Amino acid sequence: MAELPAIETYILESHPDGRTDAYRWRVWLEESVPLWVELSGPQANETHLALPDLHEQLPHALRRYASAHLRADTPVLEQVAGWDAPVELAVEHFVTG
């Protein structure tokens, strides 16, 4: 199974549409591959996590998303480059069990 490259850094940014009901992060994977990641307000509310906890859990959530979307037959960075922008995370990416 293919795995997401290492996450070098990630920062929470304002939503480009000025929305306050969604969270958006700018993520850089290894080799400086940029990725936009978003979590809608309703999905965030369903996690029952505060923003600092969502931020802390983002790498794990993105890895869960990747495990469902990456294939072993294609280079990982090529696949990531083809993902929708932004990557839309959901409650199941943040909450397990």
N, C-alpha and C positions, 0 to 999 in steps of 0.2 A: 504494500500500500504506500502511496506517495504521501509525503508529509510537507506541511507548510515550512518554508525557509524560516530561519530565525528572525524574530522581530527585533530590529535594532532600536527603534524608538517609536513613541506614539504620543500625540498631543490632542487634547480636546479643543475643537475650534467652533466658532459660531456657525450656525447653519447659513449657507449662502442666500437663502430666501428670507432670512430674518426670523425663521420659525423658532419659537421657544418651546415647542412641544416635541422636539426631536433632538437627539444628540448626534454629533458628527465628529469623528476622529480622523486625523491624518496619520497614517501608519507608514513606516518605512521598514521594508523587509531587508534581509541581507542583500548585498550588492546594490543598495540604495534604490530598491524598487518601491515606488510610492503606491499607496492604496488608500482610497477613501472608504470609510466604514461608517455605517449609520444605524441607529436604533431609534425607532419611532417612540413617541411619548407613551402611547397605549401599551406597547410592548415593554417599555422600561417600567411602567407602573406595575405590570403583571409580574415582574421579577421580584418586587418588594425589596429592591436594593436601592440604597441612596446613591447619588451620583459618584461620590468617592469610591464606593464599592464597585459600581459599574466600571469605572475607570480602571480600577485594580484588576478586575476580572476580564477586561477586554482581550488580553492575549489568549487566555483559555477559551473564551467564546469564539474568537477568530479561528483557533485551531479546531474547534468542534465543527464550525462551518466548513473549514477546509477538508476535514476528514470525510464529509459527505459529498464534496464536489471534486476532489482531485482524483485523477486516474493514474495508474502506474505506467501506462503506455505512452505518455506524452511528457516532455520536460515540464517540471512544476512551474518555473517562472513563465514559461510560454502560456500555460493554463491561467495563471494568476492575471497575466496581462489581458486575457480575454474575459475576465469576470466583469459583470455589470458594475458600473460606477454610479453611485456608491454601492458597496456590498451591503445588502440589507440583512442585518442580524435580527434574530427573533428571540423570544423569551427562552426557548429551549436551548439556545446556545449559551445562555448565562446560568440557567438553573438545571441541575442534574438530579436524577433520582426521583 
